[in-house]
Amino acid sequence: MIIIQLLALINRIVYLYSILLIVYALMSWFPGAYQSKLGQLLGKICEPFLRLFQRLPLQFAGIDFSIMVAIFALNILMRVIDRLAYMFIY
């Protein structure tokens, strides 16, 4: 039971982090948003993880898809962890 509760907590954290990544991406639409207090805070939270994906050639036609790939990778990782945990439990 504790493993299931821990997995539920991790899923919520990943969901929240995904939302933070989306908000960070949307801030690019507003001039000076990254220099605000919220932008700086989100930068400290999101940029270390995003750097892993910004090394890859994920820019097409001037659009950076690294945030979308990062969110996709987080979700795949969570699905793999869930399946492994449920296989271990049952």
C-alpha positions as CSV (number, residue, x, y, z in Angstrom):
1,M,0.0,0.0,0.0
2,I,2.8,2.4,0.8
3,I,4.3,1.8,-2.7
4,I,1.0,2.7,-4.3
5,Q,0.7,5.9,-2.3
6,L,4.3,6.8,-3.1
7,L,3.7,6.3,-6.8
8,A,0.6,8.5,-6.6
9,L,2.7,11.2,-4.9
10,I,5.4,10.9,-7.6
11,N,2.7,11.1,-10.3
12,R,1.4,14.3,-8.8
13,I,4.8,15.8,-8.6
14,V,5.6,14.9,-12.2
15,Y,2.2,16.4,-13.3
16,L,3.0,19.6,-11.4
17,Y,6.4,19.8,-12.9
18,S,4.9,19.3,-16.3
19,I,2.6,22.3,-15.7
20,L,5.6,24.4,-14.5
21,L,7.3,23.5,-17.8
22,I,4.3,24.6,-19.8
23,V,4.1,27.9,-17.9
24,Y,7.8,28.4,-18.5
25,A,7.3,27.9,-22.2
26,L,4.3,30.2,-22.3
27,M,6.4,33.0,-20.6
28,S,8.3,33.3,-23.9
29,W,5.2,35.0,-25.4
30,F,5.6,37.9,-23.0
31,P,8.5,40.3,-23.2
32,G,10.5,40.5,-20.0
33,A,8.7,37.6,-18.4
34,Y,11.9,35.6,-17.8
35,Q,13.4,38.6,-15.9
36,S,10.5,38.8,-13.5
37,K,10.6,37.1,-10.1
38,L,8.3,34.3,-11.2
39,G,10.4,33.9,-14.4
40,Q,13.6,33.7,-12.4
41,L,12.1,31.1,-10.0
42,L,10.8,29.0,-12.9
43,G,14.1,29.3,-14.6
44,K,15.9,27.9,-11.6
45,I,13.4,25.0,-11.4
46,C,13.0,24.2,-15.1
47,E,16.3,25.1,-16.9
48,P,18.5,22.3,-15.4
49,F,16.1,19.6,-16.7
50,L,15.6,21.4,-20.0
51,R,19.3,21.6,-20.7
52,L,19.3,17.9,-21.2
53,F,17.0,18.3,-24.1
54,Q,18.3,21.6,-25.5
55,R,21.5,19.8,-26.5
56,L,19.5,17.8,-29.0
57,P,18.6,19.2,-32.4
58,L,14.9,19.9,-31.6
59,Q,14.5,23.3,-33.2
60,F,12.5,23.4,-36.4
61,A,11.5,26.6,-38.3
62,G,12.5,28.7,-35.3
63,I,10.4,26.8,-32.8
64,D,12.1,24.9,-30.0
65,F,10.4,21.6,-29.2
66,S,12.7,20.7,-26.3
67,I,10.0,21.5,-23.7
68,M,7.5,19.3,-25.4
69,V,10.0,16.4,-25.6
70,A,10.9,16.9,-22.0
71,I,7.3,16.6,-20.9
72,F,6.9,13.6,-23.2
73,A,10.0,12.0,-21.6
74,L,8.7,12.6,-18.1
75,N,5.4,11.0,-18.9
76,I,7.1,8.0,-20.5
77,L,9.4,7.6,-17.5
78,M,6.4,7.7,-15.1
79,R,4.6,5.0,-17.1
80,V,7.6,2.8,-17.0
81,I,8.0,3.2,-13.3
82,D,4.3,2.6,-12.8
83,R,4.4,-0.7,-14.8
84,L,7.5,-1.9,-13.0
85,A,6.0,-1.1,-9.6
86,Y,2.7,-2.8,-10.4
87,M,4.5,-5.9,-11.7
88,F,6.5,-6.0,-8.5
89,I,3.4,-5.6,-6.3
90,Y,1.1,-8.0,-8.1
